[in-house]
Amino acid sequence: MKKLLSALALAATAGQAQALTLEAGDWTLGVSGNVNSHAVFAECDDSGNQVDANALLCTGENASSVSNGYIPASIMWTVATQQQGYDISANIALEPGLTTNAAFNGQDDDQAIRAFLLATKEGMGTIKAGRDYGVFALDVILADMSLIGVGAHGLVKSPLNTSFGSVGYGYIFTDRISQISFSKPLGDSTEATIGVFQPLDLISLGAGVSTTGDSGSSLPGIHGKLRFNSENGFVSASFLSQTVKAGSADYTGNAVDLTASYTFNDLGVVGSCFTADGVGTAGLFIDAADSNGEARRSKGCFGQLTYQADATKYGISLGQTRLDKTAADPDTLMKSQTKATIGAYHNLTDNLLMIAEYSRFNAKNHLGDKLENSSVNLGLALFF
């Protein structure tokens, strides 16, 4: 299990874990990826309560899906070589979802890609340029046990190409963003990362402002991270900042987080908290501002405890995200979202996993009204 998770983390950040390697002259081609599918059964909320800016819970009749988990099915190609002291590589990942409700071969199938280059030189550090997962909040995402499961089912009645893990329940999803970032070791156990990224539009899923095609930012966004590694874990702090000037919105969005992960023999502990102003709750710049363009404040924490017993990993996680109301916001705006997940992740072989999870969720508005869901998911994942 630990070996698979390490390979997954490498594949998600640098494309360096390959199942197949071919050499041609000075160049090496590597291929890696995964296929996963989960049966999800959700008990939806039938109370009729309204919680604006909640996109993660289902209402009405109970629902089910057979769909991807938190990570999409993917295949990554990495072409690498060494030239004049530089280790350089081009990495392209196709990450399509399995699921569509459309007939005729899935005419509205959702897909996502990453494409980036890496250039590393001893004593200099690593430059990344292209579209890849961002820096802010990436460490807590890779530490989430539901990364290989489902966690929050999200739009179970019409699934996206992934579920949500604990997105919106203690941390913000980092997203795939166009960036130029630079990482450099600072000693044997410390690494720093700094970079710029293409500014993102505002998206409103509740009562708020949306911008399409122009964030209004005259400068790129900035993100960075400082990470301290030890033999048994790490502590990292990351940040993100972007100006937003479009429509009625005119502010600078900022977010910071602190994440720690440590393993005591077979026991693993993860803790993470964030605070943000005008950045959002579930995804970057989603429901980040009210209808007048005023930035909303959000914060959240995520905790996890796991135990490795031979080929099976057991775990429990708990997370909550809170959203402050502005003067223009209705009382039906989401105040908090909370999720608890218990899971078992069993290696049938070195590369084939069987996953089972049970989760309970709720979203509460500023009046105290709630939406509540529960779900069970059973699935398989093959990593290569």
N, C-alpha and C positions, 0 to 999 in steps of 0.2 A: 504493500500500500504506500509506504513512504517513498519507495523508488518511483512508483507511478506518479505520485503527486509532484515529486521533484522534476520529473521529465515534463509534466504538464506545465509547471511554472516556467521552465526554461523555454518551452515551445511558445508560451503565451507572451514572453517578453523578448526573446531573442532568436527564436527559430533554430536552436542549437541541438535539440534532441531529435535524432532521426532514426527511423527504423531501417531505411534503405540508403546506402551510400555508394555512389558510382564515381570513379575518377577518370578524367580525360585530360591528359597533359597536366597543366598546372591548376586545373579547376576540379572542384568536387561538387557533385550534386547530391543533396540530401532530401529525403521525403519523410514526412511525419504527419500524424493526424489522429482522428478518432471518429467513431460512429457510436451514437448513443440514442436510446429511445426509452420512453417511460410511459406507463399507463397511469394517468392521474385521475383521481376521483375526488370531487370537491363538494362539500356541503355549503351551499350559498345562503346569503342572508335574505330573509323574506319579511323583514320588519317594516320596510318602506321608509326607513330613515334616510336622510340626505347628508352625505359627507363630501363636500366639494374638494377638488384636488386629490381625490383618492382614485387611483387608476388600477389598483392591484387586487381588489376584492370583487367577487361576483355577487350578483343579486338575483332574486327570483328563484326559478327552479334549479335544483342541483344539476351539476354538469360534470362531464368527463372529457378527457382528451388522450390521444396517443401521440406524443410529441417529444421534441428535444427537451433536455434538461437545461441547467444553467449555462453550460457551454454548448455552442452549436456543433453539429457535425462539421468536420473541417479536414482539409488537406493543405499542408504547407510545403512549398518547394524552396529550398535554400541552395543558392549557387555561391560558392566561396573559393577564395584563392588568397595567396600571400604575394604582395608586391612591394618592393623597396621598404621592407620592414613593417608594412601595414597588413593586418588581417582584415580582409574586406569581404562582404557578402551582400547579396541581394536576396530578400525574403518576400515571398508572395503567398498569402494564405487566403483560400476560398472557404468561407464559413456559412454555408447555406443552412436554412432550417429544413426540417423534414415535413413540416405541417402546412397544409392549406385546406380551407373549406371549399375551394373552388374545384369544379369538375374539369374535364378535358385537360388532363395532365398538369393541373395546378397553375392556371394561367396567371394568378396573382402571387406566385411564390415569392417570399421575401428572402433576400440574400445580403451578405455583408462580406467585405474584403478588408484585408490589411496588406500593405505593400510598403516596404521600407528597406533602406540600406544601413549597414553597420560598417564602421571603419575604426579599427583599434590598433594602437601602437604602444609598445611597452614604454612606460613612463609618461605617456601622454593622456591616456584615457580612451573613451569610446564615444564616437559621434553617431547618433541615430538621426536619419532624415527620411521622412515619408509618413505614411498613415499607420499608426499602431496604437495600442492601448496607452492612455495617458499615464502621467506620473502620480497625480493626486489620487489617493485612496486605493491604489493598485495592490499594496501589500495586504490589506485586510481582505480584499476580494480573493487573492490567491490562498489566504489562510482559511477561508470559509469552507467548512466541511461539505456544504451543499454545492460547491463548485463542480463536483462530479455527480451531484444529485439534481434535485429540483428546487427545494426550498419553497419560496413563494410562487404559487402557480401562475400569477398574473392573469392574462386574458384567457382563461381556460376554455371559454366558449368559442373563441376564435384565436388560437394561440399564435404568438409571434415566433421568430426563429429560435428564441430561447425563453426559458422561464426567468425568474428574478433572483433566485438564491435568497440573500438577505438585503437586496437592494431596496431602499426605502424603509428598512427596518434596522437602522443603526449606522448605515453608511450610504454614500452617494456613488452611483456607478461611474467609473472613470471614463468610459466611452472610448471608441476608436477615433482618434483625432489626428489631423495633419500637423506635423511637428518637426522641429529641429532641436534635438536635445543633446546635452553633453554630460557624460558621467565620468568621474575620476575617483580612484581609490585615494583615501587620505590615511595612509598607514595600513596596517595589516587587517584591521577589522572595521574600518569606517569607509563609507562611500558617499559621495555627494553627487546630485544630479540637478541640472538647471536647464531650462529650455523655453522656447517660444512655441505657440500653437495658433492655428487658425481660429479666430473668435467664433463663438457659437451663437445662434439665434435664441431668443426667448421662446419657450413653448408653454402654453397654458392648457392644462387638463381640467382646471376648475375655473374659478372666477379670477381671471388675471389677464395680463397683456401678452400677446404673441407678436413676434416679428418674423417675417419670412424673407429669406434671401439677402438680408443686410442687417448685421448686428449693430451697425453704426460705429464700430470701433475703428479708430484711425491707427491704432497700434495693435500688434499681436498680443494674445494672452501670454501669461508667464506661469510656468509651473516648476516645482522643484521638490527635492527630497534630500534628507540627511538620514543615513541608516547605519546603525551600529550592530555588527554581527558578532555572535559568540558561537561556541561549539554546540550549544543547545537551543539557540534561538536568535531573536533579533529584537531591536527597538528601532522604530522609524518615525519620523515626522515629515509630513508633506504639506504642500500648499498650492493654491491656485489663485490667480488674479486676472480679471478681464474687465475692461471698460465696456459698458453697454449704453449706446446712445442711439435709440431708434424709437419712433413714435413718441409716446409719453414718457418712456424710460430714459433716464440720464443719470447713471451712477456707475460706480466701480464695484463689481462683485468680488468678494474675497472668501476663501475657505481654507481651513487648516485642519489637520487630523494628527492623531498620535496613536500608533499601533505597536503592540508588544506580543510576541509569541515565544513560548518556552516549552521545552519537553523535559519532563522528569521521568526517565526510564520509559515506560509505556504510556504515561499520562501526559497529555498535551493541553496547554492553557493558552487561550488567545483573548486579548482585550483591546478594544479600539473605541475612540470617541472622536467626534468632529464638531466643529461649529462653523457656520457659514452666514454670510450676509449677501443676499441677492444672488445666490448660486443654485438654490433649489433643494429638493428633498430626495427624490428617487434617482433622477438623472441630472446631469449638468444643465443648469438653467431651465429646468422644467418647474413651472409654478414658482419661479423665483421672484416675481413682482406682481403687485396687485393691479387692478384695472386702471389706476392712475399712473402706473409706472413706478410706484414706490417699492423699493427693495424689501423683501420679507426676510426675517431672520429664521434660521433653522439650526437644529443641533440634534445629535443622536449618539448612542453608544451601542456596542455589540460585544457580547461575551460568549465564549465557547469552551467546553470541556470535552475532551475525547480520551478514549482508552483503547489501546491496541492489544488485542488478544489473538495471538497467532495470525491467521489469515483474515481476521475480521476486525474492523475498526468500529467502535460504538461512540456515539457522540450526542451531545445536547447543546443547543445554542439558543440564545435569547437576545433580542434586539428591539430598540425603540427609536423612532425619529419623531421630533416635535417641530411644529411650525407655528411661529408667532403670527397673530392677526394684526393687520394695520387698521387705521381708522376707516379706510374705505372698504374693508373686507366684510362680508356677511358673517353672521355667527355660525352659519352652516359650513364655514371653511374648516378643513381638517385641522385638528389641534395636535393629534398624535396618532401614530401607527405602531403597533406592537406585534411581534411574532415570536413564537417558541417552536423549535423543531427538535425532534429526536430522530436519530438515524442509525442504520447499520449498513456497512459497506464491506462486502466480502469478496476477496480475490478467489474466483473459481480457478483461474490460471494466473500466470505472471502478468498477463495483459488484459484479461477479461474479468470484469467486475459485475457483481449483482448488488443493486442498491435498493433499500427500502427506507422510507421516511414517513413520519406523521407530523403535521404542522397545524398549529392554531394561530389565527390572525384576528386582529380587530383594528378598526379605524374609528376614532372619536372626533366629533366636531366640537366647537367652542360652546355649544349648548349642553354638551354631555351626551348627546345621542350617539349610538354606536352602530357600526356594521360589523358582523362577525362571520368568519368562515373557519372551516377546518378542511384538511385534505390528507389523502394518503396517496403515495406514489410508489410504484414498483418498476424497476427498470434494469437494463443491461447497458454496459459501456465497454467498448473495445478500443484500447489505445495502441498506436503503432508508431 
